[in-house]
Amino acid sequence: MNIPGFQGIALHNEPMSRHTSLKVGGPADLYAVPKDLEDLLLLVNWLDAEQMPRMVVGGGYNLLVRDGGIRGAVISLERFNCIETLGNGCIKAWAGAENLQVVRFGQQLGLGGIGFISGIPGTVGGAIRMNAGAYGNGLLDHVDTLCLLRHGAVQEIDHSQIEYGYRRLDLQQGDIILAATLQLEPTDPAVTEEEIRKDLELRRTKHNVGYPSAGSFFKNPPDQAAWRLIDAAGMRGQTVGGAQMAELHSNFLINRGSATATDCLELAKKVKQAVLATSGIQLEEEVRIVGEEP
């Protein structure tokens, strides 16, 4: 499968278990890492001409790929990791920049307000896509504009045009998040440093489950904590094959070393059934589930 003029990395039948934090998932027909924006535009035009479906991944931290893999192309924007100063309290973070790296960049400028993403693993593109957040904050609340690849052209979308909510961003079919302009606020770097320290320490003590995971597997229902509902249903520590609801944090579904995506999905199904039976609440996955059945 030759992509004329493409200068990035193109891997064929690439196991997605190598590119997700859960370490499960079948192969993608094509796994492509564009070198730059020009390379991405070339790749997308070629895929469209070939009528090959595509999806974009960030750091693979909030993703579960089924064991049958992904038909079509997976595009990684890991090389889009630049962060720029725009003035007036704004910085532009490209999709491949790591969350903590973005917080540190603002800190060096005496800007803050997004310290809550410090301990969330992954990249800005993924954080924007799921409106990542903590402690009642969501990253999209701090976005001034989104830079998207839409219908083959780069477009800037103003905050007033962005439709989003808890762990949700509404995009058009085929949109690719390229970057976000973040409106930050003047903040003493020492204050930001304390926010970073507290967030990393909290996640080290409560979220360091010791095995591959995708972070919180289920969304918190309104006025509820998913982990409490899972505990009340007796599902903490429950297993299916190599998958387990972590003993340390029962909303973390972990891969104890031999799990398949099918194990993970079957365990998630059992958790949802148990929670529904005990509380009447239907849990909804926070993790993005893609790909085909084996």
N, C-alpha and C positions, 0 to 999 in steps of 0.2 A: 504494500500500500504506500505508494510514493506521493508525497505532497509537494508539488513543484514550488521551489523557492522558500520553503519553510526552513527556518534556521534554528528552531528550538529542538526539544527532545520529543521523539515520537516512538512510543513503545506499543507493540502489538500483542494482544492476548495477555495483557498485564494483570496479574492478580491484585485485586483491590485490597486484599488483606495486608498488602505492603504499604497502603496509603490511608488506612483508617486507624483510629486510636483503639478500636475494639479488636483489631487484628483478625477480622473475618471478612469474607466476601469473595465471590468468584471473579473471573477475569473480565476486564473491559476490552472490547474489540480494539479500541485505540485509546491510549493514555498520552495526552499531549501537553507539553509545557512550553508555551510560547516564550520567545526571547524578550519581546517588547510589544508595545501596542500595535505597531505595524505588522508584526508577525501574527498577532492575534487576529487582526482584521483579515489577513491573508488566509489564515486557518479557517475562520468562520465562513468566509466566502466559498472556500473549497468544500467544506462540509455541506453547506447549503446546496451547492451545485451537484454534489454527489447524493443529495437527499439523505444524508446520514444524521440521525438524531444526535443531540449533544447535551451535556450537562456540565456545570462548573462545580468544582470542589475547592474548599479552602484547605485548612490543615487536616481535614478528615476527622475532626473531634466530635462532631455531632451527627455522625453518619453511620448507618447500618446498610451494607450492601448484601443483598440476598446471594445465596450460594451459586445461583445460575449466572451471576455476573451481569454486566451491562452491555446491551447491544447498542452499538454506536460509539461515540467518542466521549471521553471524560477529559475536561480541560482544567489544568491546574494553573492558577495565577501566582504561584509561589515566587516568581521573579518580579512581580509587580509589588515591590516592597519599599518603595520610596515614601518619605514623609517630607512635606514642604511647609515652610512658614509663609503665610499669606498676609500677615499683619492684622491689626484690629481684633486681636484675640482669636484669630482663626488659623487652623492648620489643615493641610490636605493630606490625608492618609490613604495610600493606595491599598488595594484589596489584599495584597500579600504581606503587608506589614503586620508583625505580631502585636497583640493587644498591649502587652506590658511595654514593648518598645514605643508605642504611641503615647502611653502615659508618661514614660520617661522623657520623651521628646518635648511634650508640653511642660513638664516640670522644669526642664532646663531653660524654658522661656518665661518661667514664673506664671505658668497657666495651669489650671486644673479643672476639677469638676467631674472627671471621668475615672477617678481612682478605683471605682467599683469594678472595672474590667481587668484590673491588674492580675488577678489570679485566675481569670477565665482563659484556659488554653486555647490557642488557635489564632486566627488572623482577623483583620478588620472586615474583610469581605464576608466571612462566615458570621461574624458578630453582628454585622448589619443585616444579613439575610434573615437571622432569627431574632433580631432585636434583643441581643444578649443583654443581661443586666443582673443586678443583685440589689438587695436592700431597698426595693421599691423604685430603683432607677432603671431606665432602659437607654441603650446607647442612641437610639433614634431620636430621643428627646434633645440630644445635643448636636444633631446633624443640621447644618444650614442648607447644604445642597448635596445631592447624590449625583455622581458622574456614572452614567450607564452607557453600555453599548446596546442600542435599541434600533431594530430594523436596519442594521448595517451601518449606523452612524453614531458617533459619540454625542450624547446629549446630557445637559445639566438640568436636573430636576430640583426645583425649589422645595423647601420644607413644607410649604402650604399645599403642595401637590402630592405629598407622600401619604399613602394610606397604610397605617400600621397600628399595632396594638401589642398586647402581651405575647411575647415570643412569636411575633408575626409581622411580616412585611408583604404587602400586596404588590406584585410586579406583573408586567405583561409577559405573555408567552415569549420565551427566547431572550429576555433581558439578561444582560451580564453586568454585575456590579463591578465597576472599575476602581472607584475611589469615593471617598466622602470628605466633604469639608466640614470640620467640626468647630463649632463655636464654643470656645472655652472661656473660663473666667479667671481674672487675676487671683492667684493663689500662692501663698508662701510655699516655696519648695519644701520646707520642713514639714508643713502640713500634709502635702502630697506624699512625702516620704513615710509619714506615719500611717496614712491611708494604705499605701502599698504594703507596709510591714504587717499591718493588721489583717489585710485581705489575704496575703500569702500565708500568714500563720494560721488563720482560720481554715483555709483550704488544705494546709498541710496536716492539720490535726483532725479535720472532719471529712475531708475528701480524698485523702491519700489511701486508697483502698488496696494498694499493693498489687493490683492486676490490671491488665488492659480494660478500659471502660470507655463509654461515650459521655461520661458525666451524668447529670440527672437524666434519667430515661423518660420520666413522665412529667408533664406540666403540673404545676400546682393548681388545683381547682380553686375557684373563687373562695376566699376566706378559709382555705384549707391548706395543709401541707401534705404533699403526696406521700412522703415517707411515713407520716403518722398513720395515714390510711392503710398503707402497705403493712406496717407493723400490726395494726389492729386486725388485719385480715390474716395474720400469722404467716406472712410471706417473707419476712426477713430471713436470709440465709437459705431460702429454698433453691433447689437446683433442677436443671434439665440438662442432661449430658454434661458438657463442660461449662455451661453458663450458670451463673448464680446471682441472686440478689445479695449484695454485699452485706456482711455482718456489721461492718463499721457504719455504713450509710445505706439504708435499705432502698433508696431510690436510685442507687447505682447498680446497673446490671453489668457484671464483670465476666471476663473470659479467663477461666482458671488455667488456660493453656491449651485445651483441646476443643474448645467450643466451635461450633459452626454457627452460621447465621440462622439456620433452622432451629438450633437449640435456643438461641437468644429470642427468636420470635415466638417459639412455643412457650418459653418461660414468661415472656411479656403477656401472652394471651392468658396464661393461668393467673397471673397477678391481677389483670383486669377483671377476670371472672370472680376472683376471690374478693376484691375490693367492692365490686358491684353487689355481690351477695351480702356482704357485711355492712355496707354503708349506703347502698343505693346510688353511689356515685360512679359515673363512667369515666375512668382515667383516659387521658389522651396523650399519645407519645409526644415528647419534646424532640426526640431524636428523629432525624429525617431518614425514612426507609425507602430505598430505591433498588432497582435491579429486578431480575427475573428469578422465579423458582428454579431449582435444579431440575 
